[in-house]
Amino acid sequence: MSMIKTVGLSKSFGDLRVLKDVSLTVEQKEVVCIIGPSGAGKSTYLRSLNRLERIDEGQIYIEDKLLFDCKNGVNSVKMHLDERNRALLEVGMVFQRFNLFPHKTAIENVMMAPVHVRKTPAEEARQKAKVLLERVGLSDKIDAWPSQLSGGQQQRLAIARALAMEPRIMLFDEPTSALDPELVGEVLAVMKQLAAAGMTMLVVTHEIGFAREAADKIVFMFEGAILETGGPDLMFSNPRNDRTRQFLQSVL
């Protein structure tokens, strides 16, 4: 079963076409890394998958279920809102900026969505949150406020918060780009643990080392389109597309 599938996704902001017929499939337990220069449409593509951006054209499938089939910005799929929202709840997302609730402690940040969205009893949500905080190395920061955490700790908390909804798919939008270099490794370590545990992951990243080590598939985007896709060994040693080769020469 494919976990994510897009067919012909297109999106414009005014006269600027930021996605151009983007088609991609992510299989179950697959880790796919999207690389490319700034402005390539990578983040817009990721945000379109959970409806943070509305697409103009194309189809979006989550777990083989067609949720969106758009033409001129109009979705022709007739589906009850609750059913669509349940499908989208299977997709967790971690952002560049941590987007934590500053007035909530670490454990409260992790508990909020399960309690308010999934209606999980508070004590059950608290126990699960403790397990998740331990999983991301924050068991000693349960009652800390986000402002008391380093950038790396805040991003690990954001990962725990996303995992609290028990998603089957995780999206990461350049999760280390806002971090000081010495804090990047601790976040990547958590992401590698998730990948090793079989989490389906779609990752927009500039961390080429992580992509080389953890990804099953590399996708190179440029000017709103996918120019090349392949395994990390092939993509990093012998890319076929000249623009891919130029980009990798600039970052490796």
Backbone as numpy.savetxt, mean C-alpha at the origin, in Angstrom:
# Nx Ny Nz CAx CAy CAz Cx Cy Cz
-6.30 -17.28 -7.09 -7.14 -16.09 -7.09 -6.26 -14.84 -7.09
-6.53 -13.93 -8.02 -5.82 -12.66 -7.99 -6.43 -11.79 -6.89
-5.58 -11.10 -6.15 -6.04 -10.27 -5.04 -6.39 -8.86 -5.53
-5.59 -8.35 -6.46 -5.85 -7.06 -7.08 -5.68 -7.22 -8.57
-6.60 -6.66 -9.32 -6.48 -6.64 -10.77 -7.06 -5.33 -11.27
-6.28 -4.63 -12.07 -6.79 -3.43 -12.73 -6.63 -3.59 -14.23
-7.62 -3.06 -14.95 -7.62 -3.15 -16.40 -7.88 -1.75 -16.96
-6.89 -1.21 -17.65 -7.06 0.05 -18.36 -7.38 1.24 -17.49
-6.78 1.32 -16.30 -7.06 2.46 -15.41 -6.50 3.76 -15.98
-7.35 4.77 -16.02 -6.94 6.10 -16.46 -7.51 7.13 -15.49
-6.71 8.18 -15.28 -7.11 9.24 -14.36 -6.46 10.54 -14.78
-7.26 11.60 -14.81 -6.74 12.93 -15.13 -7.10 13.91 -14.03
-6.19 14.85 -13.81 -6.48 16.02 -12.99 -6.48 17.22 -13.93
-7.67 17.67 -14.29 -7.74 18.71 -15.30 -7.21 18.19 -16.62
-6.26 18.90 -17.20 -5.68 18.49 -18.48 -4.51 17.52 -18.31
-4.12 17.27 -17.06 -2.97 16.39 -16.81 -3.45 14.96 -16.63
-3.03 14.08 -17.53 -3.40 12.67 -17.45 -2.33 11.95 -16.64
-2.68 11.57 -15.43 -1.69 11.01 -14.51 -1.63 9.49 -14.54
-2.70 8.83 -14.99 -2.69 7.39 -15.22 -3.17 7.12 -16.63
-2.44 6.26 -17.33 -2.73 5.99 -18.73 -2.88 4.49 -18.96
-4.10 4.00 -18.92 -4.38 2.60 -19.25 -3.52 1.63 -18.45
-3.55 1.78 -17.14 -2.71 0.96 -16.29 -3.40 -0.38 -15.99
-2.78 -1.47 -16.41 -3.29 -2.82 -16.16 -2.24 -3.60 -15.37
-2.67 -4.19 -14.27 -1.74 -4.91 -13.40 -2.52 -5.94 -12.58
-1.89 -7.09 -12.35 -2.48 -8.13 -11.51 -1.52 -8.48 -10.39
-2.04 -8.55 -9.17 -1.27 -8.97 -8.00 -1.90 -10.25 -7.48
-1.11 -11.32 -7.46 -1.63 -12.61 -7.04 -1.57 -12.75 -5.52
-2.27 -13.76 -5.02 -2.30 -14.01 -3.58 -0.89 -14.28 -3.06
-0.53 -13.64 -1.95 0.76 -13.75 -1.26 1.92 -13.17 -2.07
1.61 -12.45 -3.13 2.66 -11.85 -3.96 3.05 -10.49 -3.38
4.34 -10.17 -3.46 4.85 -8.85 -3.10 5.27 -8.15 -4.38
4.59 -7.07 -4.71 4.86 -6.33 -5.94 5.34 -4.93 -5.56
6.49 -4.54 -6.06 7.03 -3.21 -5.81 6.93 -2.36 -7.07
6.37 -1.16 -6.91 6.27 -0.21 -8.02 7.36 0.83 -7.84
8.21 0.97 -8.85 9.28 1.95 -8.81 9.11 2.91 -9.99
9.84 4.01 -9.93 9.78 4.98 -11.01 10.03 6.37 -10.47
10.27 7.33 -11.35 10.57 8.70 -10.91 9.35 9.36 -10.27
9.59 10.45 -9.56 8.50 11.23 -8.99 7.60 11.74 -10.12
6.30 11.75 -9.86 5.36 12.20 -10.87 4.97 11.14 -11.87
5.36 9.88 -11.63 5.06 8.81 -12.57 3.63 8.29 -12.43
2.93 8.69 -11.37 1.57 8.21 -11.15 1.47 7.06 -10.16
2.57 6.72 -9.51 2.61 5.56 -8.63 1.63 5.71 -7.45
1.71 6.83 -6.76 0.84 7.03 -5.60 -0.62 7.16 -6.01
-0.87 7.83 -7.12 -2.26 7.96 -7.60 -2.84 6.59 -7.91
-2.03 5.72 -8.51 -2.49 4.37 -8.80 -2.86 3.64 -7.51
-1.99 3.73 -6.52 -2.26 3.04 -5.25 -3.53 3.58 -4.60
-3.69 4.89 -4.60 -4.84 5.52 -3.96 -6.15 5.21 -4.70
-6.04 4.90 -5.98 -7.25 4.56 -6.74 -7.81 3.20 -6.33
-6.96 2.34 -5.76 -7.40 0.99 -5.44 -8.36 0.94 -4.27
-8.26 1.90 -3.35 -9.19 1.91 -2.21 -10.08 3.14 -2.23
-10.20 3.74 -3.39 -11.19 4.79 -3.64 -10.81 6.13 -3.02
-9.54 6.30 -2.64 -9.09 7.63 -2.22 -8.99 8.56 -3.42
-8.82 7.99 -4.61 -8.91 8.74 -5.87 -9.94 8.03 -6.74
-10.80 8.78 -7.37 -11.81 8.20 -8.27 -11.24 8.15 -9.68
-11.29 6.99 -10.28 -10.75 6.83 -11.62 -11.74 7.33 -12.67
-11.20 7.67 -13.83 -12.04 8.10 -14.95 -12.46 6.92 -15.81
-11.50 6.02 -16.06 -11.75 4.87 -16.94 -11.10 3.64 -16.33
-11.68 2.47 -16.63 -11.04 1.23 -16.27 -11.79 0.42 -15.24
-11.22 -0.74 -14.96 -11.84 -1.70 -14.04 -10.91 -2.00 -12.87
-11.52 -2.16 -11.69 -10.78 -2.56 -10.49 -11.45 -3.78 -9.89
-10.68 -4.86 -9.76 -11.14 -6.09 -9.11 -10.38 -6.25 -7.80
-11.07 -6.60 -6.73 -10.46 -6.98 -5.47 -10.90 -8.41 -5.17
-9.93 -9.31 -5.02 -10.19 -10.73 -4.80 -11.16 -11.27 -5.86
-10.87 -10.95 -7.10 -11.63 -11.42 -8.27 -13.04 -10.86 -8.35
-13.37 -9.91 -7.50 -14.71 -9.30 -7.55 -14.60 -7.92 -8.21
-15.38 -7.71 -9.26 -15.38 -6.43 -9.96 -16.11 -5.39 -9.12
-15.36 -4.38 -8.65 -15.96 -3.32 -7.83 -16.24 -2.06 -8.63
-15.36 -1.78 -9.60 -15.50 -0.56 -10.36 -15.27 -0.85 -11.84
-16.16 -0.36 -12.67 -16.03 -0.42 -14.12 -16.46 0.96 -14.63
-15.49 1.82 -14.83 -15.77 3.24 -15.04 -15.56 3.68 -16.48
-16.46 4.52 -16.91 -16.33 5.23 -18.18 -16.73 6.67 -17.93
-15.83 7.59 -18.31 -16.07 9.02 -18.07 -16.38 9.30 -16.60
-15.71 8.55 -15.71 -15.85 8.78 -14.28 -17.08 8.17 -13.64
-17.88 7.46 -14.41 -19.11 6.86 -13.90 -18.93 5.35 -13.75
-19.18 4.84 -12.55 -19.05 3.41 -12.28 -20.35 2.69 -12.67
-20.24 1.72 -13.56 -21.43 1.01 -14.03 -21.75 -0.24 -13.22
-20.89 -0.59 -12.24 -21.14 -1.79 -11.43 -22.22 -1.49 -10.41
-23.30 -2.22 -10.48 -24.39 -2.06 -9.52 -24.14 -2.99 -8.34
-23.86 -2.41 -7.22 -23.52 -3.18 -6.03 -23.95 -2.39 -4.80
-24.48 -3.07 -3.80 -24.87 -2.39 -2.58 -23.63 -1.78 -1.93
-23.79 -0.57 -1.40 -22.65 0.15 -0.81 -21.98 -0.67 0.29
-22.76 -1.36 1.10 -22.17 -2.16 2.17 -21.29 -3.28 1.62
-21.72 -3.90 0.54 -20.94 -4.98 -0.07 -19.62 -4.43 -0.60
-19.68 -3.28 -1.27 -18.45 -2.69 -1.80 -17.52 -2.28 -0.67
-18.07 -1.71 0.38 -17.23 -1.29 1.51 -16.59 -2.49 2.20
-17.33 -3.60 2.29 -16.74 -4.82 2.90 -15.56 -5.30 2.08
-15.67 -5.25 0.77 -14.57 -5.66 -0.10 -13.36 -4.74 0.08
-13.62 -3.44 0.19 -12.53 -2.49 0.34 -11.86 -2.58 1.71
-12.59 -3.09 2.71 -11.99 -3.27 4.03 -10.90 -4.34 4.02
-10.86 -5.16 2.97 -9.81 -6.16 2.84 -8.48 -5.54 2.43
-8.51 -4.24 2.12 -7.32 -3.54 1.64 -6.87 -2.54 2.70
-5.73 -2.81 3.34 -5.15 -1.87 4.29 -4.13 -0.99 3.61
-3.90 0.20 4.16 -2.96 1.12 3.52 -2.12 1.84 4.55
-0.83 1.99 4.20 0.12 2.75 5.01 0.65 3.87 4.13
0.60 5.09 4.65 0.89 6.29 3.86 2.31 6.79 4.09
2.73 7.75 3.25 4.04 8.40 3.44 4.08 9.08 4.80
3.06 9.90 5.04 2.91 10.54 6.34 2.04 9.64 7.19
2.28 9.60 8.46 1.78 8.51 9.27 0.27 8.59 9.51
-0.29 9.81 9.47 -1.74 9.99 9.60 -2.30 9.37 10.88
-1.51 9.43 11.94 -1.99 8.92 13.22 -2.90 9.95 13.89
-3.73 9.48 14.82 -4.57 10.39 15.59 -3.72 10.93 16.75
-3.37 12.22 16.71 -2.43 12.75 17.72 -2.99 12.75 19.14
-4.33 12.76 19.27 -4.96 12.82 20.59 -5.27 11.43 21.13
-4.76 10.38 20.46 -4.97 9.01 20.91 -3.61 8.36 21.18
-3.56 7.52 22.22 -2.32 6.79 22.50 -2.08 5.74 21.42
-0.92 5.11 21.49 -0.57 4.09 20.50 -1.63 3.00 20.45
-1.99 2.47 21.60 -2.95 1.36 21.59 -4.34 1.85 21.16
-4.69 3.07 21.50 -5.98 3.60 21.07 -6.02 3.80 19.56
-4.89 4.20 18.97 -4.82 4.32 17.51 -5.10 2.99 16.84
-4.54 1.92 17.40 -4.70 0.59 16.81 -6.12 0.06 17.03
-6.73 0.40 18.15 -8.05 -0.12 18.49 -9.20 0.56 17.74
-9.01 1.79 17.32 -10.14 2.60 16.87 -10.95 1.98 15.74
-10.27 1.61 14.66 -11.02 1.10 13.50 -11.74 -0.22 13.79
-11.10 -1.19 14.43 -11.85 -2.42 14.75 -13.09 -2.15 15.60
-12.98 -1.24 16.58 -14.11 -0.96 17.47 -15.22 -0.23 16.72
-14.85 0.79 15.95 -15.87 1.65 15.35 -16.35 1.14 13.99
-15.51 0.43 13.25 -15.90 -0.03 11.92 -16.36 -1.49 11.95
-15.57 -2.35 12.56 -15.92 -3.78 12.62 -16.77 -4.13 13.85
-16.97 -3.15 14.73 -17.78 -3.35 15.94 -17.20 -4.43 16.84
-15.88 -4.53 16.87 -15.20 -5.46 17.77 -15.35 -4.96 19.21
-15.68 -5.83 20.16 -15.74 -5.40 21.57 -14.41 -4.79 22.01
-14.48 -3.75 22.83 -13.29 -2.96 23.17 -12.19 -3.81 23.79
-12.53 -4.71 24.69 -11.50 -5.51 25.35 -10.85 -6.47 24.37
-11.63 -7.04 23.48 -11.06 -7.91 22.45 -10.13 -7.11 21.53
-10.55 -5.91 21.16 -9.72 -5.06 20.31 -8.43 -4.67 21.02
-8.52 -4.43 22.33 -7.33 -4.06 23.10 -6.32 -5.21 23.13
-6.80 -6.42 23.34 -5.89 -7.57 23.39 -5.22 -7.81 22.03
-6.00 -7.67 20.96 -5.43 -7.83 19.63 -4.43 -6.71 19.33
-4.74 -5.50 19.80 -3.83 -4.37 19.58 -2.50 -4.60 20.30
-2.55 -5.17 21.49 -1.30 -5.47 22.21 -0.43 -6.45 21.43
-1.08 -7.46 20.85 -0.34 -8.44 20.05 0.31 -7.76 18.84
-0.45 -6.88 18.17 0.08 -6.20 16.99 1.21 -5.24 17.35
1.08 -4.54 18.46 2.14 -3.63 18.87 3.42 -4.40 19.20
3.26 -5.58 19.80 4.44 -6.42 20.04 5.04 -6.89 18.71
4.17 -7.19 17.76 4.64 -7.68 16.46 5.50 -6.65 15.73
5.18 -5.36 15.91 5.96 -4.32 15.24 7.00 -3.69 16.17
7.23 -4.34 17.31 8.30 -3.89 18.20 7.97 -2.68 19.05
6.68 -2.51 19.37 6.27 -1.34 20.16 5.54 -1.73 21.44
5.83 -2.90 21.96 5.11 -3.36 23.16 5.39 -2.46 24.37
6.51 -1.73 24.34 6.83 -0.84 25.46 6.30 0.58 25.23
5.54 0.78 24.13 5.03 2.12 23.80 3.50 2.16 23.76
2.87 1.21 24.45 1.41 1.08 24.37 0.68 2.37 24.72
1.14 3.04 25.76 0.44 4.23 26.24 1.10 5.53 25.80
2.04 5.44 24.87 2.72 6.65 24.37 1.83 7.39 23.38
1.99 8.72 23.36 1.32 9.54 22.36 2.17 9.54 21.09
1.57 9.70 19.92 2.37 9.76 18.69 3.51 10.77 18.74
3.27 11.89 19.39 4.32 12.93 19.47 5.53 12.48 20.27
5.36 11.43 21.06 6.47 10.91 21.87 7.27 9.83 21.14
6.86 9.51 19.93 7.50 8.44 19.16 8.38 9.03 18.05
9.44 8.30 17.72 10.26 8.68 16.57 9.48 8.44 15.29
10.00 8.95 14.18 9.34 8.74 12.89 9.20 7.26 12.55
10.26 6.51 12.81 10.20 5.07 12.53 9.17 4.37 13.40
9.11 4.77 14.67 8.11 4.18 15.56 6.69 4.56 15.14
6.51 5.80 14.70 5.18 6.22 14.24 4.75 5.42 13.00
5.69 5.16 12.10 5.32 4.40 10.91 5.05 2.94 11.26
5.78 2.39 12.20 5.48 1.02 12.64 4.11 0.97 13.32
3.77 2.02 14.06 2.44 2.11 14.66 1.37 2.19 13.57
1.65 2.94 12.51 0.70 3.03 11.40 0.50 1.67 10.73
1.55 0.87 10.64 1.41 -0.48 10.09 0.54 -1.34 11.00
0.78 -1.26 12.32 -0.05 -2.02 13.27 -1.50 -1.60 13.16
-1.74 -0.30 13.01 -3.12 0.18 12.89 -3.79 -0.38 11.65
-3.06 -0.43 10.54 -3.64 -1.00 9.32 -3.90 -2.49 9.49
-2.99 -3.20 10.14 -3.15 -4.65 10.34 -4.30 -4.97 11.29
-4.69 -4.03 12.13 -5.75 -4.28 13.10 -7.07 -4.60 12.43
-7.25 -4.16 11.19 -8.49 -4.45 10.46 -8.43 -5.81 9.77
-7.33 -6.54 9.99 -7.13 -7.87 9.43 -7.32 -7.89 7.91
-6.63 -7.00 7.22 -6.76 -6.97 5.76 -6.07 -8.17 5.11
-6.50 -8.50 3.93 -5.86 -9.57 3.16 -4.85 -9.00 2.16
-4.87 -7.69 2.00 -3.98 -6.99 1.07 -3.46 -5.75 1.79
-2.17 -5.47 1.65 -1.61 -4.25 2.23 -0.98 -3.40 1.12
-1.35 -2.12 1.11 -0.77 -1.15 0.21 0.18 -0.25 1.01
1.36 -0.02 0.47 2.34 0.86 1.12 2.73 1.95 0.13
2.46 3.20 0.49 2.77 4.33 -0.39 4.02 5.04 0.11
5.17 4.61 -0.42 6.47 5.18 -0.03 6.56 5.32 1.50
6.45 4.22 2.22 6.32 4.29 3.68 7.57 4.78 4.40
8.71 4.85 3.71 9.94 5.31 4.37 10.41 6.67 3.89
9.67 7.30 2.97 10.18 8.53 2.35 10.21 9.71 3.33
9.38 9.67 4.39 9.37 10.77 5.35 10.31 10.53 6.53
11.08 9.45 6.48 11.92 9.07 7.62 13.37 9.50 7.42
14.03 9.79 8.55 15.48 9.98 8.50 16.12 8.66 8.10
17.25 8.70 7.38 17.85 7.47 6.85 18.09 6.39 7.89
18.46 6.78 9.11 18.79 5.76 10.12 17.54 5.05 10.65
16.35 5.58 10.33 15.12 4.97 10.82 14.45 4.08 9.76
14.95 4.12 8.54 14.32 3.39 7.45 14.34 1.88 7.70
15.47 1.39 8.19 15.65 -0.05 8.33 14.63 -0.70 9.24
14.23 -0.02 10.32 13.30 -0.64 11.26 11.91 -0.83 10.64
11.52 0.08 9.75 10.23 -0.06 9.07 10.31 -1.15 8.01
11.39 -1.16 7.24 11.56 -2.19 6.22 11.61 -3.58 6.84
12.17 -3.69 8.04 12.24 -4.99 8.71 10.83 -5.52 9.00
9.94 -4.65 9.44 8.56 -5.07 9.70 7.88 -5.49 8.39
8.14 -4.73 7.33 7.54 -5.07 6.03 8.06 -6.41 5.51
9.33 -6.68 5.73 9.89 -7.97 5.32 9.26 -9.12 6.11
8.99 -8.89 7.39 8.32 -9.91 8.21 6.92 -10.20 7.66
6.21 -9.15 7.26 4.88 -9.33 6.69 4.96 -10.14 5.40
5.92 -9.79 4.55 6.09 -10.50 3.29 6.40 -11.97 3.54
7.28 -12.24 4.50 7.65 -13.62 4.81 6.47 -14.41 5.37
5.52 -13.70 6.01 4.34 -14.36 6.58 3.24 -14.59 5.54
3.47 -14.14 4.30 2.51 -14.42 3.24 1.50 -13.33 2.96
1.73 -12.13 3.49 0.81 -11.03 3.22 0.95 -10.58 1.76
-0.16 -10.42 1.08 -0.16 -9.83 -0.25 0.15 -8.34 -0.11
1.16 -7.86 -0.83 1.62 -6.48 -0.64 1.87 -5.81 -1.99
1.41 -4.58 -2.10 1.71 -3.72 -3.24 2.39 -2.49 -2.68
3.64 -2.27 -3.06 4.50 -1.29 -2.39 5.05 -0.30 -3.41
4.73 0.97 -3.23 5.41 2.03 -3.97 6.63 2.42 -3.15
7.81 2.32 -3.74 9.02 2.54 -2.94 10.18 3.06 -3.78
11.06 3.81 -3.12 12.35 4.18 -3.68 13.47 3.33 -3.08
13.10 2.42 -2.18 14.10 1.57 -1.53 14.40 0.37 -2.43
15.38 0.54 -3.30 15.68 -0.48 -4.29 16.19 -1.76 -3.63
16.93 -1.61 -2.52 17.41 -2.80 -1.81 16.27 -3.65 -1.30
15.25 -3.00 -0.74 14.08 -3.73 -0.28 13.38 -4.41 -1.45
13.21 -3.68 -2.55 12.53 -4.24 -3.72 13.29 -5.46 -4.25
14.61 -5.35 -4.29 15.42 -6.46 -4.80 15.29 -7.69 -3.90
15.21 -7.47 -2.59 15.22 -8.58 -1.63 13.84 -9.19 -1.41
12.81 -8.34 -1.35 11.50 -8.81 -0.90 10.48 -9.03 -2.00
10.66 -8.38 -3.16 9.62 -8.40 -4.18 9.64 -9.68 -5.00
8.44 -10.14 -5.36 8.30 -11.20 -6.36 8.26 -10.61 -7.76
7.80 -9.35 -7.84 7.64 -8.70 -9.14 7.92 -7.21 -8.99
8.61 -6.64 -9.98 8.90 -5.21 -10.02 8.12 -4.60 -11.18
7.50 -3.45 -10.91 6.77 -2.71 -11.93 7.41 -1.34 -12.06
7.79 -0.98 -13.28 8.37 0.35 -13.52 7.33 1.24 -14.19
7.01 2.35 -13.51 6.05 3.32 -14.06 6.76 4.59 -14.48
6.27 5.18 -15.57 6.83 6.42 -16.08 5.73 7.18 -16.81
5.54 8.43 -16.40 4.56 9.31 -17.03 3.17 8.66 -17.10
2.78 8.02 -15.99 1.43 7.50 -15.88 1.18 6.14 -16.46
2.22 5.50 -16.99 2.05 4.20 -17.64 3.06 3.20 -17.10
2.69 1.92 -17.17 3.63 0.85 -16.84 4.46 0.56 -18.09
5.77 0.78 -17.98 6.65 0.54 -19.12 7.24 -0.87 -19.11
7.40 -1.42 -17.90 8.06 -2.73 -17.84 7.72 -3.43 -16.53
7.57 -4.74 -16.60 7.29 -5.57 -15.42 8.15 -6.82 -15.50
8.68 -7.24 -14.36 9.47 -8.47 -14.36 9.95 -8.82 -12.97
10.59 -9.97 -12.85 11.19 -10.37 -11.58 12.35 -9.48 -11.24
12.71 -9.38 -9.95 13.79 -8.47 -9.55 15.13 -8.79 -10.19
15.46 -10.07 -10.36 16.76 -10.40 -10.97 16.85 -9.84 -12.38
15.81 -10.04 -13.16 15.81 -9.55 -14.53 15.75 -8.03 -14.58
14.86 -7.44 -13.79 14.67 -6.00 -13.86 15.92 -5.22 -13.45
16.62 -5.71 -12.44 17.77 -4.95 -11.95 19.07 -5.29 -12.67
19.12 -6.43 -13.35 20.35 -6.80 -14.04 20.28 -6.55 -15.54
19.07 -6.69 -16.10 18.97 -6.55 -17.56 17.59 -6.04 -17.98
17.26 -4.79 -17.58 15.95 -4.25 -17.99 15.88 -4.09 -19.50
14.69 -4.33 -20.04 14.53 -4.27 -21.50 14.29 -2.85 -22.01
13.61 -2.05 -21.19 13.23 -0.71 -21.63 14.34 0.30 -21.35
14.62 1.15 -22.31 15.69 2.13 -22.14 15.41 3.07 -20.97
14.14 3.46 -20.81 13.81 4.40 -19.72 13.98 3.72 -18.37
13.66 2.44 -18.27 13.90 1.69 -17.04 15.39 1.67 -16.72
16.18 1.40 -17.76 17.63 1.32 -17.59 18.20 2.67 -17.10
17.73 3.76 -17.69 18.20 5.09 -17.27 17.85 5.36 -15.82
16.61 5.01 -15.44 16.19 5.25 -14.05 17.04 4.45 -13.08
17.24 3.17 -13.36 18.00 2.34 -12.44 19.46 2.76 -12.36
20.01 3.22 -13.46 21.39 3.73 -13.42 21.51 4.94 -12.50
20.44 5.72 -12.39 20.47 6.92 -11.57 20.28 6.62 -10.07
19.71 5.45 -9.75 19.41 5.17 -8.34 20.24 4.04 -7.76
20.88 3.23 -8.59 21.68 2.11 -8.08 23.12 2.54 -7.85
